[in-house]
Amino acid sequence: MPRICRQAWPVTRRLCRRAWLAGLLVVVGVLATPPVGAQEAADASATWRVVSVERKPFTMRVNGELTGFSVDLLAALAERLDRRYTLVLEETFSAMLERVEDGAADMAVGNISITSEREATFDFSQPVFDAGLQILIPAEAGASLGVLAAIFTWEMLGWVLAAVLAIFVVANLMWYFERRDAPYFQRGYREGLWPSFWYALHVMVSGGFEEHVPRSVPARLLGIALVVCSLFLVSAFVAKIASTMTVNELRSDIEHFTDLYGKQVGTTRGSTASAFLVAKSIDHAEFDDIAALFAALEAGRLDAVVHDAPVLRYFATADGKGVSRVVGGVFKPEKYGIVLAQGSPQVEDVNRALLALRENGRYDEIYRRWFGDRDR
């Protein structure tokens, strides 16, 4: 090899080695850097796209800001999982679910009941709220059922029959003790029973009977006992009538879903309340918007609204205070959950975060903020 070549070879070798290393670094850098589209997709997946619908007190807009139980719970979940999110309100409940189904949203929050039908289309988180269906009626509906309806009940009839039986027994004893000494009772059993009954009735009601004063010792003792007992029995009887009438003043002719047949009933379209009414063959009107549903009740176009119990209770104590009231108890228990797309990889993360929020007391804090202490 010529001398000049031997002298240039080390320099050339070093330059080639450096060029090779530089090329390798460029290739590794290119492979490690994701394409622009993939980077944007990764950023998008880090932000939850959440939808809801206005249902006070779960999701509502106050002074332009979204707030409510579901909004606070969503914020706690996102903080726990270090996620950003956007929350958008849809106009209707069905539109909210459609956004999750067609992939326009990652999840939906609110008063969303977990049902087998919805489970076939979506994935649910573990339950986040215990609820159920209840009935809302106008405040003045069925305010009074009348005096006769208050008095003529089976319970009251039993009291009356017991009083008549007691008076009949006393009348027989009075006739037996006085039939020889008192002219008022000196007649046969069949002829003397009615005067004796009248005497006992008069003493029981008014505490005295001027036409006759018992003469025999047993009759006098019986008369004294009758007068004393009358003070308690008559008072108890009058108090029972008064209490029965008071209760009926507060009672409506709609107390249970079985009372809804033949009434003007309303609920929201596509809700579990609507499915329940259909299953029970109860005719009802459906509304796309819950505000329109409540407005129809206030306007007198509906006799009753069937919907989620916490939503109705909140309305009756807030916007509908004085014009509506909740009656009866929860007759179809339900559980709310967070809706995610079927097969969503985020279900496990959400469930673990929910368990953590329950364990550290954050869930209870949010619950008390909107509903007070939970029943134990």
C-alpha positions as CSV (number, residue, x, y, z in Angstrom):
1,M,0.0,0.0,0.0
2,P,1.5,3.4,-0.9
3,R,2.7,5.4,2.1
4,I,0.1,8.2,1.6
5,C,-2.7,5.7,1.8
6,R,-1.3,4.2,5.0
7,Q,-1.2,7.6,6.5
8,A,-4.8,8.6,5.4
9,W,-6.4,5.3,6.5
10,P,-6.8,6.0,10.2
11,V,-8.4,9.4,9.5
12,T,-10.7,7.9,7.0
13,R,-11.7,5.1,9.3
14,R,-12.5,7.5,12.1
15,L,-14.6,9.7,9.8
16,C,-16.6,6.6,8.6
17,R,-17.1,5.4,12.1
18,R,-18.5,8.8,13.2
19,A,-20.7,9.0,10.1
20,W,-22.1,5.6,10.9
21,L,-22.8,6.5,14.5
22,A,-24.5,9.7,13.4
23,G,-26.7,7.9,10.9
24,L,-27.6,5.3,13.6
25,L,-28.7,8.1,16.0
26,V,-30.8,9.7,13.3
27,V,-32.6,6.4,12.6
28,V,-33.2,5.7,16.2
29,G,-34.6,9.3,16.7
30,V,-36.9,8.9,13.8
31,L,-38.2,5.6,15.0
32,A,-38.7,6.9,18.6
33,T,-40.6,10.0,17.5
34,P,-44.3,9.2,16.8
35,P,-45.9,10.7,13.8
36,V,-47.7,14.0,14.2
37,G,-51.1,12.3,13.9
38,A,-50.3,9.7,16.5
39,Q,-49.1,12.3,18.9
40,E,-52.4,14.2,18.5
41,A,-54.3,11.0,19.1
42,A,-52.4,10.3,22.3
43,D,-53.1,13.8,23.5
44,A,-56.8,13.4,22.7
45,S,-57.1,10.1,24.5
46,A,-55.6,11.7,27.6
47,T,-58.7,14.1,27.8
48,W,-62.0,12.5,28.6
49,R,-64.9,13.7,26.4
50,V,-67.8,13.5,28.8
51,V,-71.5,14.2,28.1
52,S,-74.5,14.7,30.4
53,V,-78.0,16.1,30.4
54,E,-79.4,18.6,32.9
55,R,-81.0,16.7,35.8
56,K,-81.0,18.6,39.0
57,P,-79.2,18.0,41.4
58,F,-76.9,15.6,39.4
59,T,-76.0,18.0,36.5
60,M,-77.2,21.5,36.2
61,R,-76.0,25.0,35.1
62,V,-75.9,27.7,37.8
63,N,-74.7,31.2,36.8
64,G,-73.2,29.7,33.7
65,E,-71.2,27.1,35.5
66,L,-71.9,23.3,35.5
67,T,-72.4,21.9,39.0
68,G,-74.1,19.0,40.7
69,F,-73.4,15.7,42.3
70,S,-72.3,14.0,39.0
71,V,-70.1,17.0,38.1
72,D,-68.3,16.9,41.5
73,L,-67.9,13.1,41.2
74,L,-66.4,13.4,37.7
75,A,-64.0,16.1,38.9
76,A,-62.9,13.8,41.8
77,L,-62.4,10.9,39.4
78,A,-60.3,12.9,36.9
79,E,-58.2,14.2,39.8
80,R,-57.6,10.7,41.1
81,L,-56.6,9.4,37.7
82,D,-54.7,12.6,36.7
83,R,-56.9,13.1,33.6
84,R,-58.3,16.2,31.9
85,Y,-61.9,16.2,30.7
86,T,-64.4,18.3,28.8
87,L,-68.1,18.2,29.9
88,V,-70.9,19.0,27.5
89,L,-74.6,19.0,28.1
90,E,-76.9,17.4,25.6
91,E,-80.5,18.4,25.0
92,T,-82.1,15.0,25.7
93,F,-81.2,11.8,27.6
94,S,-81.3,9.7,24.4
95,A,-78.9,12.1,22.7
96,M,-76.5,11.8,25.6
97,L,-76.4,8.0,25.2
98,E,-76.0,8.3,21.4
99,R,-72.9,10.4,21.8
100,V,-71.2,7.6,23.7
101,E,-72.6,4.8,21.4
102,D,-71.2,6.5,18.2
103,G,-67.9,7.3,19.8
104,A,-68.3,11.1,20.0
105,A,-67.9,10.9,23.8
106,D,-65.9,8.6,26.0
107,M,-68.4,8.5,28.8
108,A,-71.7,9.9,30.2
109,V,-72.5,10.9,33.7
110,G,-75.8,11.7,35.5
111,N,-78.8,9.9,36.8
112,I,-78.3,7.0,34.4
113,S,-79.9,3.8,35.6
114,I,-78.1,0.5,35.1
115,T,-80.3,-1.8,33.1
116,S,-79.8,-5.1,31.2
117,E,-81.0,-3.4,28.0
118,R,-78.4,-0.6,28.3
119,E,-75.7,-3.1,29.4
120,A,-76.1,-4.8,26.0
121,T,-75.0,-1.6,24.3
122,F,-72.7,0.0,26.8
123,D,-70.3,-0.7,29.6
124,F,-71.2,0.6,33.1
125,S,-69.0,1.5,36.0
126,Q,-69.9,0.1,39.4
127,P,-73.0,1.7,40.9
128,V,-72.4,5.3,42.1
129,F,-75.8,6.1,43.5
130,D,-78.8,4.2,44.9
131,A,-82.1,5.5,43.6
132,G,-85.5,4.4,42.3
133,L,-88.8,5.6,41.0
134,Q,-91.3,7.7,42.8
135,I,-94.4,9.8,42.2
136,L,-94.8,13.6,42.1
137,I,-98.2,15.3,42.2
138,P,-99.5,18.9,42.5
139,A,-99.4,20.2,46.0
140,E,-103.2,20.6,46.3
141,A,-104.1,17.2,44.7
142,G,-106.3,15.1,46.9
143,A,-105.9,17.6,49.8
144,S,-109.1,16.3,51.5
145,L,-111.2,13.2,51.1
146,G,-114.0,14.6,53.2
147,V,-115.5,14.0,56.6
148,L,-117.4,10.9,55.7
149,A,-114.4,9.3,54.0
150,A,-112.4,10.1,57.1
151,I,-114.9,8.5,59.5
152,F,-116.2,5.5,57.6
153,T,-113.1,3.4,57.5
154,W,-112.8,-0.2,58.5
155,E,-110.7,0.7,61.5
156,M,-113.3,3.2,62.6
157,L,-116.1,0.7,62.0
158,G,-114.3,-1.7,64.3
159,W,-114.1,0.9,67.1
160,V,-117.9,1.6,66.8
161,L,-118.8,-2.1,66.9
162,A,-116.6,-2.5,70.0
163,A,-118.3,0.4,71.7
164,V,-121.8,-1.0,70.9
165,L,-120.8,-4.4,72.2
166,A,-119.6,-2.8,75.5
167,I,-122.8,-0.8,75.9
168,F,-124.9,-4.0,75.2
169,V,-123.0,-5.9,77.9
170,V,-123.5,-3.0,80.4
171,A,-127.2,-2.8,79.5
172,N,-127.7,-6.5,80.3
173,L,-126.0,-6.2,83.7
174,M,-127.9,-3.0,84.6
175,W,-131.3,-4.7,83.8
176,Y,-130.3,-7.8,85.8
177,F,-129.3,-5.8,88.9
178,E,-132.2,-3.2,88.7
179,R,-135.1,-5.4,87.4
180,R,-136.6,-5.8,90.9
181,D,-135.8,-2.4,92.6
182,A,-136.3,0.2,89.9
183,P,-139.6,0.9,88.1
184,Y,-137.6,1.9,85.0
185,F,-136.3,-1.6,84.6
186,Q,-139.2,-3.6,86.0
187,R,-140.3,-5.4,82.9
188,G,-139.3,-8.5,81.0
189,Y,-136.0,-9.0,79.3
190,R,-137.2,-8.3,75.8
191,E,-139.2,-5.2,76.9
192,G,-136.5,-4.0,79.3
193,L,-133.4,-4.5,77.1
194,W,-133.9,-1.3,75.1
195,P,-134.5,1.0,78.1
196,S,-131.4,-0.5,79.6
197,F,-129.4,-0.1,76.5
198,W,-130.5,3.6,76.2
199,Y,-129.6,4.2,79.8
200,A,-126.1,2.7,79.3
201,L,-125.6,4.7,76.0
202,H,-126.7,8.0,77.6
203,V,-124.4,7.5,80.6
204,M,-121.5,6.5,78.3
205,V,-121.9,9.6,76.1
206,S,-123.0,12.3,78.5
207,G,-122.0,10.9,81.9
208,G,-125.4,10.9,83.5
209,F,-129.1,9.9,83.1
210,E,-131.7,12.0,85.0
211,E,-134.6,9.6,84.6
212,H,-133.0,6.9,86.7
213,V,-130.5,6.6,89.5
214,P,-129.3,3.1,90.3
215,R,-130.7,1.7,93.6
216,S,-129.0,-1.6,94.1
217,V,-125.4,-1.7,95.3
218,P,-124.1,-3.6,92.2
219,A,-125.9,-1.3,89.9
220,R,-124.5,1.8,91.7
221,L,-121.0,0.4,91.4
222,L,-121.6,-0.4,87.7
223,G,-122.9,3.1,87.2
224,I,-119.9,4.7,88.8
225,A,-117.5,2.5,86.7
226,L,-119.5,3.4,83.6
227,V,-119.3,7.2,84.2
228,V,-115.5,6.9,84.9
229,C,-114.9,4.8,81.8
230,S,-117.0,7.1,79.7
231,L,-114.5,9.9,80.3
232,F,-111.7,7.9,78.8
233,L,-113.7,6.0,76.1
234,V,-115.5,9.1,74.7
235,S,-112.2,11.1,74.7
236,A,-110.4,8.3,72.9
237,F,-113.2,7.9,70.4
238,V,-113.2,11.7,69.6
239,A,-109.4,11.8,69.4
240,K,-109.5,8.8,67.0
241,I,-111.9,10.6,64.7
242,A,-109.9,13.8,64.9
243,S,-106.6,12.0,64.1
244,T,-108.2,10.0,61.3
245,M,-109.5,13.2,59.7
246,T,-106.1,14.9,60.1
247,V,-104.3,12.1,58.4
248,N,-106.8,12.0,55.5
249,E,-106.4,15.8,55.1
250,L,-102.8,15.1,54.2
251,R,-103.4,12.0,52.1
252,S,-103.8,12.0,48.4
253,D,-105.8,9.7,46.2
254,I,-102.4,8.8,44.5
255,E,-100.1,7.1,46.9
256,H,-98.7,4.2,44.8
257,F,-98.3,3.3,41.2
258,T,-101.4,1.2,41.4
259,D,-103.3,4.4,41.8
260,L,-102.1,5.8,38.5
261,Y,-104.6,3.9,36.3
262,G,-107.0,6.3,34.7
263,K,-104.9,9.3,35.7
264,Q,-103.0,11.7,33.5
265,V,-99.4,10.5,34.0
266,G,-96.2,11.8,32.5
267,T,-92.5,11.0,32.4
268,T,-89.5,11.5,30.1
269,R,-89.1,9.6,26.8
270,G,-86.8,6.6,26.9
271,S,-86.5,6.6,30.7
272,T,-86.7,3.6,32.9
273,A,-89.9,5.2,34.3
274,S,-91.4,5.0,30.9
275,A,-90.4,1.4,30.5
276,F,-91.9,0.6,33.9
277,L,-95.2,2.3,33.1
278,V,-95.4,0.4,29.8
279,A,-94.8,-2.9,31.6
280,K,-97.6,-2.1,34.0
281,S,-99.9,-1.0,31.1
282,I,-100.3,2.5,32.6
283,D,-101.1,5.1,29.9
284,H,-98.8,8.0,30.1
285,A,-97.4,11.0,28.1
286,E,-93.7,11.2,27.3
287,F,-91.7,14.4,27.3
288,D,-88.2,14.9,25.7
289,D,-87.4,17.6,28.2
290,I,-87.8,17.3,32.0
291,A,-88.5,21.0,32.3
292,A,-91.5,20.6,30.0
293,L,-92.6,17.6,32.1
294,F,-92.6,19.7,35.3
295,A,-94.3,22.6,33.5
296,A,-97.1,20.3,32.4
297,L,-97.7,19.2,36.0
298,E,-97.7,22.8,37.3
299,A,-100.1,23.8,34.5
300,G,-102.6,21.1,35.6
301,R,-102.2,19.0,32.4
302,L,-100.9,16.0,34.5
303,D,-102.1,14.4,37.6
304,A,-98.8,12.8,38.4
305,V,-95.2,12.5,37.3
306,V,-93.2,9.3,37.6
307,H,-89.5,9.7,37.6
308,D,-86.3,9.2,39.5
309,A,-86.8,9.8,43.2
310,P,-83.9,12.1,43.9
311,V,-84.8,14.3,40.9
312,L,-88.4,14.6,42.1
313,R,-87.4,15.3,45.7
314,Y,-85.0,18.0,44.7
315,F,-87.6,19.6,42.5
316,A,-90.3,19.5,45.2
317,T,-88.0,21.3,47.6
318,A,-86.5,23.8,45.1
319,D,-88.1,25.0,41.9
320,G,-91.4,23.2,42.6
321,K,-91.7,24.1,46.3
322,G,-95.3,24.9,47.3
323,V,-96.7,23.7,44.0
324,S,-95.8,20.0,44.0
325,R,-95.1,17.2,46.5
326,V,-93.7,13.7,46.5
327,V,-96.0,10.9,47.6
328,G,-95.5,7.3,48.5
329,G,-92.2,5.5,48.7
330,V,-89.7,4.3,46.2
331,F,-91.4,1.4,44.4
332,K,-88.7,0.4,41.9
333,P,-85.2,0.5,43.3
334,E,-82.5,1.4,40.8
335,K,-78.8,2.1,40.7
336,Y,-77.0,4.8,38.7
337,G,-73.7,4.2,37.0
338,I,-71.2,6.0,34.6
339,V,-71.8,4.9,31.0
340,L,-68.8,4.1,28.8
341,A,-68.5,2.7,25.3
342,Q,-68.7,-1.1,25.2
343,G,-65.2,-2.6,25.5
344,S,-63.8,0.7,26.8
345,P,-60.3,0.2,28.3
346,Q,-61.1,2.9,30.8
347,V,-63.7,0.9,32.7
348,E,-61.2,-0.7,35.1
349,D,-59.4,2.6,35.8
350,V,-62.8,4.3,36.6
351,N,-63.9,1.5,38.9
352,R,-60.6,1.4,40.8
353,A,-60.8,5.2,41.2
354,L,-64.4,4.9,42.5
355,L,-63.4,2.3,45.0
356,A,-60.6,4.6,46.2
357,L,-63.0,7.6,46.5
358,R,-65.3,5.5,48.7
359,E,-62.4,4.2,50.9
360,N,-60.9,7.6,51.5
361,G,-64.2,9.3,52.3
362,R,-64.3,11.7,49.2
363,Y,-67.5,10.0,47.9
364,D,-69.3,10.6,51.2
365,E,-68.2,14.2,51.2
366,I,-69.6,14.8,47.8
367,Y,-72.8,12.9,48.7
368,R,-73.4,15.0,51.8
369,R,-72.9,18.2,49.9
370,W,-75.9,17.5,47.7
371,F,-78.1,15.1,49.7
372,G,-77.2,15.3,53.3
373,D,-76.2,12.3,55.4
374,R,-77.0,9.0,54.0
375,D,-79.4,6.6,55.8
376,R,-77.5,4.0,57.6
